[in-house]
Amino acid sequence: MTLQKIGAPLRAFFIVSSTVSWIGLWLTGFNIAHWFLYIAPTAFLIAGITGICPGMMLSNKLFEKKETTQT
């Protein structure tokens, strides 16, 4: 599996989405929100900062084109 970095527009999208989600969690109250709600904003933030998106890596692996041999 090759490690593919995402482009700047998608990184900006992930950072903005993460920020909006973290603001929503803060307004709800960190002690009220369930721990599962922290997973997506954290993954978005990591993907936005590093440029490595585990979700894209997984979907590329699941839906990769199979090479066919011609006879």
TIVO-2410 file (N, C-alpha, C; in nm, 3 decimals):
# residues 71
REC num residu      c1      c2      c3 atome chaine
REC   1      M   0.085  -0.117   0.000     N      A
REC   1      M   0.000   0.000   0.000    CA      A
REC   1      M   0.089   0.123   0.000     C      A
REC   2      T   0.061   0.214  -0.091     N      A
REC   2      T   0.139   0.336  -0.097    CA      A
REC   2      T   0.074   0.444  -0.010     C      A
REC   3      L   0.157   0.524   0.048     N      A
REC   3      L   0.110   0.632   0.134    CA      A
REC   3      L   0.086   0.755   0.049     C      A
REC   4      Q  -0.041   0.795   0.037     N      A
REC   4      Q  -0.076   0.909  -0.045    CA      A
REC   4      Q  -0.112   1.026   0.044     C      A
REC   5      K  -0.055   1.140   0.014     N      A
REC   5      K  -0.089   1.261   0.089    CA      A
REC   5      K  -0.204   1.332   0.019     C      A
REC   6      I  -0.289   1.396   0.096     N      A
REC   6      I  -0.402   1.468   0.040    CA      A
REC   6      I  -0.359   1.611   0.008     C      A
REC   7      G  -0.433   1.675  -0.082     N      A
REC   7      G  -0.400   1.809  -0.126    CA      A
REC   7      G  -0.443   1.916  -0.026     C      A
REC   8      A  -0.401   2.038  -0.054     N      A
REC   8      A  -0.429   2.152   0.035    CA      A
REC   8      A  -0.578   2.180   0.052     C      A
REC   9      P  -0.660   2.176  -0.055     N      A
REC   9      P  -0.803   2.204  -0.034    CA      A
REC   9      P  -0.871   2.104   0.060     C      A
REC  10      L  -0.836   1.977   0.047     N      A
REC  10      L  -0.895   1.877   0.135    CA      A
REC  10      L  -0.843   1.890   0.277     C      A
REC  11      R  -0.717   1.927   0.291     N      A
REC  11      R  -0.662   1.949   0.425    CA      A
REC  11      R  -0.733   2.065   0.493     C      A
REC  12      A  -0.758   2.173   0.419     N      A
REC  12      A  -0.831   2.288   0.475    CA      A
REC  12      A  -0.972   2.248   0.515     C      A
REC  13      F  -1.036   2.166   0.431     N      A
REC  13      F  -1.171   2.118   0.463    CA      A
REC  13      F  -1.171   2.039   0.593     C      A
REC  14      F  -1.074   1.949   0.609     N      A
REC  14      F  -1.066   1.869   0.731    CA      A
REC  14      F  -1.042   1.955   0.854     C      A
REC  15      I  -0.957   2.056   0.842     N      A
REC  15      I  -0.928   2.143   0.957    CA      A
REC  15      I  -1.051   2.225   0.995     C      A
REC  16      V  -1.121   2.279   0.895     N      A
REC  16      V  -1.242   2.358   0.923    CA      A
REC  16      V  -1.351   2.269   0.983     C      A
REC  17      S  -1.370   2.150   0.927     N      A
REC  17      S  -1.470   2.057   0.981    CA      A
REC  17      S  -1.438   2.017   1.124     C      A
REC  18      S  -1.311   1.993   1.150     N      A
REC  18      S  -1.269   1.958   1.285    CA      A
REC  18      S  -1.294   2.073   1.382     C      A
REC  19      T  -1.261   2.193   1.338     N      A
REC  19      T  -1.281   2.310   1.424    CA      A
REC  19      T  -1.428   2.331   1.458     C      A
REC  20      V  -1.516   2.318   1.359     N      A
REC  20      V  -1.660   2.334   1.382    CA      A
REC  20      V  -1.710   2.225   1.477     C      A
REC  21      S  -1.663   2.103   1.458     N      A
REC  21      S  -1.704   1.994   1.547    CA      A
REC  21      S  -1.657   2.016   1.690     C      A
REC  22      W  -1.531   2.063   1.706     N      A
REC  22      W  -1.479   2.088   1.841    CA      A
REC  22      W  -1.555   2.203   1.907     C      A
REC  23      I  -1.594   2.305   1.830     N      A
REC  23      I  -1.674   2.415   1.887    CA      A
REC  23      I  -1.810   2.362   1.931     C      A
REC  24      G  -1.870   2.274   1.851     N      A
REC  24      G  -1.998   2.213   1.889    CA      A
REC  24      G  -1.986   2.130   2.016     C      A
REC  25      L  -1.877   2.055   2.028     N      A
REC  25      L  -1.856   1.977   2.150    CA      A
REC  25      L  -1.836   2.068   2.271     C      A
REC  26      W  -1.765   2.178   2.250     N      A
REC  26      W  -1.741   2.272   2.360    CA      A
REC  26      W  -1.871   2.338   2.403     C      A
REC  27      L  -1.954   2.378   2.304     N      A
REC  27      L  -2.081   2.442   2.340    CA      A
REC  27      L  -2.177   2.344   2.406     C      A
REC  28      T  -2.171   2.218   2.367     N      A
REC  28      T  -2.255   2.116   2.431    CA      A
REC  28      T  -2.207   2.089   2.573     C      A
REC  29      G  -2.078   2.089   2.589     N      A
REC  29      G  -2.017   2.058   2.718    CA      A
REC  29      G  -1.938   1.930   2.706     C      A
REC  30      F  -1.809   1.938   2.732     N      A
REC  30      F  -1.724   1.822   2.716    CA      A
REC  30      F  -1.764   1.707   2.808     C      A
REC  31      N  -1.820   1.738   2.922     N      A
REC  31      N  -1.860   1.632   3.017    CA      A
REC  31      N  -1.997   1.573   2.982     C      A
REC  32      I  -2.072   1.637   2.892     N      A
REC  32      I  -2.204   1.587   2.852    CA      A
REC  32      I  -2.194   1.501   2.726     C      A
REC  33      A  -2.108   1.539   2.632     N      A
REC  33      A  -2.096   1.467   2.505    CA      A
REC  33      A  -2.034   1.329   2.527     C      A
REC  34      H  -2.083   1.232   2.454     N      A
REC  34      H  -2.031   1.097   2.463    CA      A
REC  34      H  -1.891   1.092   2.404     C      A
REC  35      W  -1.807   1.001   2.455     N      A
REC  35      W  -1.667   0.994   2.411    CA      A
REC  35      W  -1.655   0.960   2.263     C      A
REC  36      F  -1.753   0.890   2.206     N      A
REC  36      F  -1.748   0.852   2.065    CA      A
REC  36      F  -1.750   0.973   1.972     C      A
REC  37      L  -1.808   1.083   2.016     N      A
REC  37      L  -1.815   1.204   1.934    CA      A
REC  37      L  -1.679   1.270   1.915     C      A
REC  38      Y  -1.580   1.232   1.994     N      A
REC  38      Y  -1.447   1.292   1.982    CA      A
REC  38      Y  -1.364   1.227   1.870     C      A
REC  39      I  -1.405   1.110   1.822     N      A
REC  39      I  -1.323   1.036   1.724    CA      A
REC  39      I  -1.313   1.109   1.591     C      A
REC  40      A  -1.425   1.149   1.532     N      A
REC  40      A  -1.423   1.213   1.400    CA      A
REC  40      A  -1.346   1.346   1.400     C      A
REC  41      P  -1.373   1.438   1.494     N      A
REC  41      P  -1.296   1.563   1.490    CA      A
REC  41      P  -1.146   1.542   1.510     C      A
REC  42      T  -1.110   1.444   1.591     N      A
REC  42      T  -0.969   1.415   1.612    CA      A
REC  42      T  -0.906   1.359   1.485     C      A
REC  43      A  -0.976   1.267   1.419     N      A
REC  43      A  -0.925   1.211   1.293    CA      A
REC  43      A  -0.914   1.318   1.186     C      A
REC  44      F  -1.013   1.408   1.180     N      A
REC  44      F  -1.009   1.518   1.082    CA      A
REC  44      F  -0.890   1.609   1.109     C      A
REC  45      L  -0.866   1.639   1.235     N      A
REC  45      L  -0.755   1.727   1.270    CA      A
REC  45      L  -0.620   1.662   1.235     C      A
REC  46      I  -0.605   1.536   1.265     N      A
REC  46      I  -0.481   1.465   1.230    CA      A
REC  46      I  -0.462   1.462   1.079     C      A
REC  47      A  -0.570   1.434   1.005     N      A
REC  47      A  -0.560   1.430   0.859    CA      A
REC  47      A  -0.527   1.568   0.803     C      A
REC  48      G  -0.584   1.672   0.861     N      A
REC  48      G  -0.557   1.807   0.813    CA      A
REC  48      G  -0.415   1.853   0.842     C      A
REC  49      I  -0.361   1.815   0.955     N      A
REC  49      I  -0.227   1.859   0.991    CA      A
REC  49      I  -0.121   1.777   0.917     C      A
REC  50      T  -0.136   1.645   0.915     N      A
REC  50      T  -0.033   1.560   0.857    CA      A
REC  50      T  -0.047   1.542   0.707     C      A
REC  51      G  -0.169   1.554   0.656     N      A
REC  51      G  -0.193   1.529   0.514    CA      A
REC  51      G  -0.213   1.382   0.483     C      A
REC  52      I  -0.217   1.299   0.586     N      A
REC  52      I  -0.238   1.156   0.568    CA      A
REC  52      I  -0.378   1.123   0.620     C      A
REC  53      C  -0.461   1.071   0.532     N      A
REC  53      C  -0.600   1.045   0.568    CA      A
REC  53      C  -0.625   0.894   0.575     C      A
REC  54      P  -0.642   0.840   0.695     N      A
REC  54      P  -0.666   0.696   0.708    CA      A
REC  54      P  -0.794   0.651   0.637     C      A
REC  55      G  -0.895   0.734   0.635     N      A
REC  55      G  -1.020   0.699   0.568    CA      A
REC  55      G  -1.001   0.681   0.418     C      A
REC  56      M  -0.923   0.768   0.357     N      A
REC  56      M  -0.895   0.755   0.214    CA      A
REC  56      M  -0.808   0.633   0.187     C      A
REC  57      M  -0.714   0.605   0.276     N      A
REC  57      M  -0.629   0.488   0.259    CA      A
REC  57      M  -0.714   0.360   0.265     C      A
REC  58      L  -0.806   0.355   0.358     N      A
REC  58      L  -0.892   0.238   0.372    CA      A
REC  58      L  -0.984   0.222   0.251     C      A
REC  59      S  -1.047   0.332   0.208     N      A
REC  59      S  -1.138   0.321   0.094    CA      A
REC  59      S  -1.063   0.288  -0.035     C      A
REC  60      N  -0.942   0.341  -0.052     N      A
REC  60      N  -0.862   0.305  -0.169    CA      A
REC  60      N  -0.825   0.157  -0.167     C      A
REC  61      K  -0.797   0.105  -0.049     N      A
REC  61      K  -0.763  -0.036  -0.036    CA      A
REC  61      K  -0.885  -0.125  -0.064     C      A
REC  62      L  -1.002  -0.084  -0.014     N      A
REC  62      L  -1.122  -0.164  -0.033    CA      A
REC  62      L  -1.171  -0.162  -0.178     C      A
REC  63      F  -1.158  -0.048  -0.244     N      A
REC  63      F  -1.216  -0.032  -0.377    CA      A
REC  63      F  -1.111  -0.019  -0.487     C      A
REC  64      E  -0.993  -0.073  -0.465     N      A
REC  64      E  -0.889  -0.062  -0.568    CA      A
REC  64      E  -0.923  -0.150  -0.687     C      A
REC  65      K  -0.880  -0.104  -0.803     N      A
REC  65      K  -0.908  -0.178  -0.925    CA      A
REC  65      K  -0.819  -0.302  -0.930     C      A
REC  66      K  -0.881  -0.411  -0.967     N      A
REC  66      K  -0.807  -0.535  -0.982    CA      A
REC  66      K  -0.744  -0.536  -1.122     C      A
REC  67      E  -0.617  -0.569  -1.126     N      A
REC  67      E  -0.548  -0.577  -1.254    CA      A
REC  67      E  -0.585  -0.709  -1.321     C      A
REC  68      T  -0.627  -0.699  -1.446     N      A
REC  68      T  -0.661  -0.819  -1.521    CA      A
REC  68      T  -0.552  -0.848  -1.622     C      A
REC  69      T  -0.524  -0.972  -1.640     N      A
REC  69      T  -0.423  -1.011  -1.738    CA      A
REC  69      T  -0.492  -1.052  -1.867     C      A
REC  70      Q  -0.438  -1.007  -1.973     N      A
REC  70      Q  -0.495  -1.042  -2.103    CA      A
REC  70      Q  -0.426  -1.166  -2.156     C      A
REC  71      T  -0.506  -1.256  -2.210     N      A
REC  71      T  -0.448  -1.378  -2.266    CA      A
REC  71      T  -0.463  -1.383  -2.414     C      A
***
